[in-house]
Amino acid sequence: MMKCLILAAGYATRLYPLTENFPKPLLEIKGKTILDWLIDDIDTLGAVDAYIVISNHKYARHFEAWAKTKKQKITVVDDGTSTNETRLGAVKDILYAIERLGLDDDMLVIAGDNVLDFSLTHFIKYAKEKQTSCIMRYYEPDGKRLLKSGVVSIDERDQILDMTEKSPSPATHWCCPPFYYYTRNDARLVEKGIASGCGTDAPGSYIAWLCKQTSVHAMEMPGKRYDIGNLESYENVKKEYSGIQR
């Protein structure tokens, strides 16, 4: 079995005032929160035995109230920060949850504010077949978006040759959404990665370090990811989204 870590400690400042006192992952789309869509989908595979939501102190109580409505085993971890300026960063949040809960398992690590039209079970199955840590990738034609993203170079077997976060000169158009699978052994290396100087703000920074230590594969994303970056895009997603296609 594996654990699912959900990164939900951001402050979604671009969505203010909607998220000024409410977390983005609990915004509703078609009658379900973003987190409901993600967790209910993952749960259909039966591969995850516990979900951990990593929140900041400002929003933790909202996630705790939501967790009580779910049938899955969900633990909310409060990282103790209260402002965007004092946030730990995604990689340090991951380490905080691992150490706080004593986690020692394979891990699915996902951003809690992403809306997908495909099932993440495809990604879990892919990672199990590869038996390595894995990420997803999609082709991004917009050069400006690449500058703000994680970008990978891969070989013909999907193995990552190199990965950069927010590079001023991206090597390819393969962009990485914030969905990661860590093997148990690789999850144990997060602390070492931070100590070795890997970036800690963007979650992909750990993979950029890890792919230089061991084999990591990148599955081509089988559908669309909807980006909710501002109020207008949120309204558009609410109109356009039709659910998860299996």
C-alpha positions in Angstrom: 0.0 0.0 0.0 1.0 3.6 -0.4 0.4 7.0 1.2 -1.0 10.0 -0.7 0.5 13.3 0.3 -1.6 16.3 -0.8 0.2 19.6 -1.0 -2.3 22.2 0.2 -0.2 24.8 2.2 -0.3 27.5 -0.4 -2.2 30.8 0.0 -3.6 31.2 -3.5 -3.1 35.0 -3.4 -4.1 35.4 -7.1 -7.6 34.2 -6.2 -8.2 36.8 -3.5 -10.7 37.8 -2.2 -12.2 34.3 -2.8 -9.4 32.5 -1.1 -8.4 35.2 1.4 -9.9 33.1 4.3 -10.7 29.8 2.5 -8.4 27.3 0.8 -8.3 26.9 -2.9 -8.5 23.0 -2.8 -11.9 23.2 -1.2 -13.4 25.4 -3.9 -16.4 23.6 -5.5 -16.7 22.6 -9.1 -19.9 20.8 -10.3 -21.0 20.0 -6.7 -17.7 18.6 -5.4 -14.6 20.2 -4.0 -11.3 20.0 -6.0 -10.0 17.6 -3.3 -13.1 15.5 -3.6 -12.6 15.0 -7.3 -8.9 14.0 -6.7 -9.3 11.7 -3.7 -12.5 10.0 -4.9 -10.8 9.2 -8.2 -7.5 7.9 -6.6 -9.5 5.8 -4.1 -11.1 3.7 -6.9 -7.9 1.8 -7.4 -7.6 0.7 -3.7 -3.8 1.3 -3.8 -3.8 4.1 -1.2 -4.4 3.3 2.5 -4.1 6.8 3.9 -4.3 10.4 2.7 -2.3 13.2 4.3 -3.3 16.8 3.6 -0.4 19.2 4.3 -1.9 22.6 5.2 -0.8 25.9 6.6 -2.1 27.1 10.0 -4.4 29.6 8.4 -6.5 27.0 6.6 -6.0 23.8 8.6 -9.4 24.0 10.4 -11.2 24.1 7.0 -9.4 20.9 5.9 -10.1 19.2 9.3 -13.8 20.0 8.9 -13.8 18.7 5.4 -11.9 15.5 6.3 -14.7 14.5 8.8 -17.1 14.3 5.9 -15.0 11.8 4.0 -15.0 8.0 4.2 -11.3 7.7 3.5 -8.6 7.9 6.3 -7.4 11.5 6.0 -4.9 13.2 8.3 -4.4 16.9 8.2 -0.9 18.2 9.0 -0.6 21.9 10.0 2.9 23.2 9.0 2.6 26.1 11.4 2.9 28.9 8.9 0.3 31.7 8.6 1.4 33.9 5.7 2.6 33.5 2.1 5.9 35.2 3.1 6.7 32.6 5.8 5.6 29.5 3.9 8.0 26.5 4.1 7.8 25.6 0.4 6.5 22.4 -1.0 9.6 20.2 -0.6 10.1 21.2 3.1 6.3 20.6 3.6 6.8 17.1 2.3 9.7 16.5 4.6 7.7 18.0 7.5 4.9 15.5 7.0 7.2 12.5 6.6 9.0 13.3 9.8 5.9 14.3 11.8 4.0 11.1 10.9 7.0 8.8 10.6 6.1 7.9 7.0 8.1 5.1 5.4 6.1 4.0 2.3 5.7 4.5 -1.4 4.1 7.9 -1.9 1.8 9.6 -4.3 2.5 13.3 -3.9 0.0 15.7 -5.6 -0.9 19.3 -5.5 -4.4 19.7 -4.0 -5.5 22.5 -6.3 -5.5 20.8 -9.7 -8.5 19.8 -11.8 -8.1 16.9 -14.2 -10.3 15.3 -16.8 -8.5 12.0 -16.6 -8.0 9.4 -13.8 -4.8 9.5 -11.8 -5.1 5.7 -11.5 -3.4 5.5 -14.9 -0.3 7.2 -13.4 -0.3 5.0 -10.4 -0.4 1.9 -12.6 2.4 3.3 -14.8 4.6 3.9 -11.8 4.0 0.4 -10.5 5.0 -1.0 -13.9 8.2 1.1 -14.0 9.1 0.3 -10.4 10.8 3.7 -10.1 9.9 7.1 -8.9 7.8 8.8 -11.7 6.3 12.1 -12.8 4.0 13.1 -15.6 4.7 15.3 -18.6 2.7 17.2 -21.3 3.7 19.2 -24.3 3.5 22.9 -23.7 3.8 25.0 -26.8 3.7 28.4 -24.9 7.3 29.5 -24.3 6.3 31.9 -21.6 4.6 29.2 -19.6 7.6 27.0 -19.8 9.6 29.7 -18.1 7.4 29.3 -15.0 7.4 25.5 -15.0 9.3 22.3 -14.5 10.7 21.0 -17.8 12.2 17.6 -18.6 14.4 16.0 -21.2 13.7 12.3 -21.6 15.1 9.3 -23.6 13.1 6.9 -25.8 12.1 4.8 -22.7 10.6 7.8 -20.8 13.5 8.0 -18.4 14.4 11.5 -17.3 17.8 12.7 -18.5 17.4 16.2 -17.0 14.9 18.3 -15.2 14.9 22.1 -14.5 12.5 24.3 -12.5 11.8 27.8 -14.0 14.8 27.8 -16.2 15.4 30.9 -18.3 16.2 28.6 -21.3 14.0 25.5 -21.2 15.6 22.6 -23.0 12.3 21.0 -24.3 8.6 21.6 -24.4 7.9 18.8 -22.0 6.3 20.5 -19.0 5.7 18.8 -15.6 2.4 19.1 -13.7 2.6 18.7 -9.9 2.0 15.0 -9.6 4.7 12.7 -8.4 5.3 9.1 -7.3 8.1 8.3 -4.9 9.3 4.8 -4.3 9.8 4.1 -0.6 13.6 4.3 -1.0 13.4 7.6 -2.8 11.0 9.1 -0.3 13.7 8.4 2.3 16.1 10.7 0.4 14.0 14.0 0.7 16.0 15.2 3.6 19.3 14.4 1.8 18.0 16.3 -1.3 17.3 19.4 0.8 20.7 19.1 2.6 22.4 18.8 -0.9 20.9 22.1 -2.0 17.8 21.2 -4.1 15.2 23.9 -4.3 12.4 23.7 -1.8 9.7 26.1 -3.1 8.5 24.2 -6.2 7.7 20.5 -5.6 9.4 19.4 -8.8 12.8 20.6 -7.5 13.2 17.4 -5.5 12.7 15.4 -8.7 15.2 17.6 -10.5 17.7 16.5 -7.9 16.5 12.9 -7.6 16.8 12.1 -11.3 20.6 12.7 -11.0 20.8 10.1 -8.2 18.6 7.3 -9.6 16.2 6.4 -12.4 13.0 8.4 -12.7 10.4 8.0 -15.5 8.0 10.5 -17.0 4.6 9.4 -18.3 2.9 11.5 -20.9 -0.3 13.0 -19.4 -3.4 11.2 -20.9 -5.7 14.2 -20.7 -6.1 17.8 -19.7 -5.2 19.7 -16.6 -7.3 22.8 -15.9 -5.4 25.7 -14.4 -7.2 27.8 -11.8 -4.9 30.8 -11.5 -7.4 33.6 -11.0 -11.1 34.4 -10.6 -11.8 34.4 -14.3 -10.2 31.0 -14.9 -12.1 29.5 -11.9 -15.4 30.7 -13.4 -14.4 29.2 -16.8 -13.5 25.8 -15.2 -16.9 25.7 -13.5 -18.6 26.1 -16.8 -16.3 23.8 -18.9 -15.5 20.9 -16.6 -17.3 17.7 -17.3 -15.7 15.4 -14.8 -13.1 12.6 -14.9 -12.9 10.3 -17.9 -11.6 6.9 -17.3 
